[in-house]
Amino acid sequence: MGRGKILIRRIDNSTSRQVTFSKRRNGLLKKAKELAILCDAEVGVIIFSSTSKLYDYANTSMKSVIERYNKAKEDNTYKLGDPSSEVKFWQREAALLRQQLENLQRNHRKMMGEELSGLNVKDLQNLEKQLETSLRGVRAKKDQILINERNFSHQENKELHKKLDIVRRENMELYKKVYGNRDSNVVSKMATSSSSLSVKEDPLAPLHLQLSQPQLQHYEMPGTTKLRLSLH
């Protein structure tokens, strides 16, 4: 036999009314939770009993649900093209921005160690943890930048060393072409001068390079003859 239809009207008996309130309140909150989970919806439920006792549920936070509701309601009113609603909308937006700015300024002053008189021990401990976390992040970023700069400088020095070594070999080849192989001492001095291009043992330390030029003696080009001019 099916359940009879219940007449929807105020229950006169206070005991029955309280029992019905508790059952239907729990059922409503359960359905709200299921709706939020199943449909990925933002749900907020507020219930006041006949004795002014508050019951509420929000799958995010009741404050965010109410703010979203007010904003959606204002947006809908603004879309209707009512000039007075438009003014109120922008007034609320300006007030919200001012409040956000004040909160940021207040937090900034606390970070700077100012206006701490209203904070208790727990608040000060939380502020201290935030500062320590921020300081660790700043130090890690600074160390990474220094390491990158040193690596870049070391790489530049290595490239410079290679270029100078190429120039030295080119000079030796040019000297051989000009003077031939008859002066092995000068060529050996030029080869020995490469030892002045040295790199310190520390691979990350800046390189100090020095190029020593050999002292070239005066040689006569082969096949040349001296000419003597006499004036009468």
C-alpha angles and dihedrals in degrees: 000000000000125000114266122246114263118226109235105227138109113297109234097199108083094208093051090044092055093047092049091047093053094047096046093042091055090046092050093050090047091052090048091054092048091049092052093049100040098042101029089237129154104240132185126178126185121186129180118191124219087263090055093252113153125230120174143163133192126170090211111018130308091233093057091045092052092046091050091048093051092047093048091049091049091048091052091050091047091053090058089069098239107158094209091050090050091054092049090048093056091043090056091046090052092047090050092051091048090052092050091049092051091050091051092048091048092051091047092053090050090051088053091053096255131129094017096141094098095053125097127213094273092051091050091050091052090048090050091052091051091051092048091050091049091047092052090051092050093049093048091051092048093050091049092052091050092050092049092049093050092048091049092049092048091051091050090051091051091051090049090051091053092049092050091049090053090050090050092052091047090052091052092050091048091050091051091051092050101041103019123217097304094102105054091160094065092046090050090050090053090050090048090051089068087075088072088067096083135162122211119243093249104088092205098045119103114265120243109206128188126181116204117203116213120236106250119211123220112264132181116238111244115260096025122130131201117242122209120200122198124194121210 
